[in-house]
Amino acid sequence: MLTEDQIHRHLARAAEIARAAAAAGHHPFGALLVAADGETVLLEQGNIDTVNHAESVLAREAAARFTPQDLWNCTLVTTVEPCAMCAATQYWAHIGGLVYGMAESRLLEITGSQKENPTLDLPCREVFASGQKPIEVVGPVLAAELAIAEVQKSFWKNR
């Protein structure tokens, strides 16, 4: 798994990706795939739409490019805890680690009953626990949550 310094640097980059997604008119979520060395970023992805979330698009692309053996030693780093769809896509892509900055429950507090983001109240750890592979999860990372929450608040207040 990543060191504390690596976690903070990669979460900061994921937040930059989320801001770029928002600037392009997409929901403000960003994800990246970090290689086993904890430094090399293999893929980056912002949110596309309500079905093509940053994490699920990234996981599908990773599965197309890399072997399951290589992906098992990689870490998906994302701004907000993956929803059930994204967690399941990560599971099937065989990406062995996850780091997220802000909990899905916190996102729900920010968005409320927003029609564009009907948050599922199903923690990613529960999705992973239903499977047969031990995905290693770190999150929420409170040191990164404030900056990530500000990106979310700024975006959703105008919706």
C-alpha positions in Angstrom: 0.0 0.0 0.0 1.0 3.6 -0.4 2.9 5.7 2.2 1.2 8.6 3.9 3.1 11.0 1.7 2.2 9.2 -1.5 -1.5 9.0 -0.4 -1.6 12.8 0.1 0.2 13.6 -3.2 -2.0 11.2 -5.2 -5.2 12.5 -3.6 -4.2 16.1 -4.4 -3.7 15.0 -8.0 -7.1 13.3 -8.0 -8.7 16.5 -6.7 -7.1 18.4 -9.6 -8.6 15.9 -12.0 -12.0 16.4 -10.3 -11.7 20.2 -10.7 -10.8 19.7 -14.4 -13.9 17.4 -14.8 -16.1 20.1 -13.3 -14.6 22.8 -15.5 -15.5 20.6 -18.5 -19.1 20.4 -17.2 -18.9 17.0 -15.7 -19.5 15.9 -12.1 -16.4 16.7 -10.0 -14.8 13.3 -9.4 -11.2 12.3 -10.3 -9.3 9.0 -10.1 -5.9 7.7 -10.9 -4.2 4.3 -11.0 -0.9 4.1 -9.2 1.6 1.3 -10.0 3.1 -1.1 -7.4 6.0 1.3 -6.8 3.6 3.8 -5.3 4.9 6.6 -7.5 4.1 5.8 -11.2 0.7 7.0 -12.3 -0.5 4.6 -15.0 -3.9 6.2 -15.8 -5.9 9.3 -14.9 -9.7 9.7 -15.3 -12.2 12.4 -14.6 -16.0 11.7 -14.4 -17.8 11.6 -17.7 -21.4 11.2 -16.8 -23.8 9.5 -14.4 -23.0 6.0 -15.8 -19.4 6.5 -16.7 -17.9 7.4 -13.4 -14.2 8.2 -13.1 -13.4 5.0 -11.2 -15.3 2.6 -13.4 -14.0 4.0 -16.6 -10.5 3.9 -15.2 -10.9 0.3 -14.0 -12.2 -0.9 -17.4 -9.4 0.8 -19.2 -6.9 -0.6 -16.8 -8.3 -4.1 -17.3 -7.9 -3.7 -21.1 -4.3 -2.5 -20.8 -2.7 -4.5 -18.0 -2.7 -8.1 -16.7 -4.7 -9.1 -13.6 -1.4 -10.0 -11.9 -0.1 -6.5 -12.5 -3.3 -4.8 -11.5 -3.5 -6.7 -8.2 -0.4 -4.7 -7.0 -1.8 -1.4 -8.1 -3.9 1.2 -6.2 -6.9 3.1 -7.4 -6.8 6.6 -5.8 -10.0 8.6 -6.0 -11.5 11.7 -4.5 -14.7 10.2 -3.2 -15.4 6.6 -1.9 -16.5 4.5 -5.0 -20.1 3.8 -5.4 -21.3 0.2 -5.6 -20.9 0.2 -9.4 -17.3 1.6 -9.3 -16.3 -0.7 -6.4 -17.6 -3.7 -8.3 -15.8 -2.6 -11.5 -12.5 -2.3 -9.5 -13.1 -5.7 -8.0 -13.6 -7.3 -11.4 -10.7 -5.5 -12.9 -8.5 -7.1 -10.2 -7.1 -3.8 -8.8 -5.9 -4.8 -5.3 -5.8 -1.5 -3.5 -8.0 1.6 -3.0 -7.5 5.0 -1.4 -10.3 7.5 -1.2 -10.4 11.0 0.3 -14.0 11.5 1.2 -16.7 9.0 2.3 -19.8 8.5 0.1 -21.9 9.4 3.2 -20.2 12.8 3.3 -21.0 13.3 -0.3 -24.6 12.6 0.4 -24.5 15.3 3.1 -23.3 17.8 0.5 -25.6 16.8 -2.4 -28.7 15.8 -0.5 -31.5 14.7 -2.8 -29.7 16.0 -5.9 -31.3 14.4 -8.9 -28.0 14.3 -10.8 -26.3 12.4 -8.0 -28.7 10.0 -6.3 -26.1 8.6 -3.9 -26.2 4.9 -3.0 -25.7 4.3 0.7 -23.6 1.2 0.3 -20.0 1.5 1.6 -17.3 0.1 -0.8 -16.0 -2.1 2.0 -19.3 -3.9 2.1 -19.2 -4.4 -1.7 -15.7 -5.8 -1.4 -16.6 -8.0 1.6 -19.2 -9.7 -0.6 -16.4 -10.9 -2.9 -13.7 -13.5 -2.6 -10.7 -11.1 -3.0 -9.3 -9.0 -0.2 -9.2 -5.5 -1.6 -7.1 -3.3 0.7 -8.9 0.0 1.5 -7.7 3.2 3.0 -10.2 6.0 3.5 -11.6 8.4 4.2 -8.4 10.4 4.5 -9.5 13.2 6.7 -6.5 15.4 5.8 -7.7 15.5 2.2 -11.4 15.6 2.8 -11.8 19.3 3.4 -10.3 20.2 0.0 -12.3 17.5 -1.8 -15.5 18.6 0.0 -14.9 22.2 -1.2 -14.8 21.1 -4.8 -18.0 19.2 -4.3 -19.8 22.0 -2.5 -18.8 24.5 -5.1 -20.1 22.3 -8.0 -23.3 21.2 -6.4 -24.5 24.5 -5.0 -25.1 25.8 -8.6 -27.1 22.7 -9.7 
